[in-house]
Amino acid sequence: MSARPLIELYTTMEEFEHLHDRHDRTRSTSKTVTVGRDALIHILMDHARMVEALRHVGQVKINDAG
C-alpha cells in the first residue's frame, strides 16, 4: 500500500515546464514575464497548499515583506 501524498498539486507538469520555458526565454533585464492565467493561479494554489502542509508539521517560517 502506498503512502498518501502530503499535498496534491494543481499545476500540471505541462504547465510547470511551460512556466520554466517562459522564464528561460525572458531577458535578464526584464521585470515582467507573461504567463497564462490558469498556470499562475495553479502555482499560487500549490504554494498555498505547500505552506499549509509545512505549517501543519511546524516546518515553516514566513518573513514579513518590507
Helices and strands as residue ranges (DSSP letters): H 13-24, H 37-56
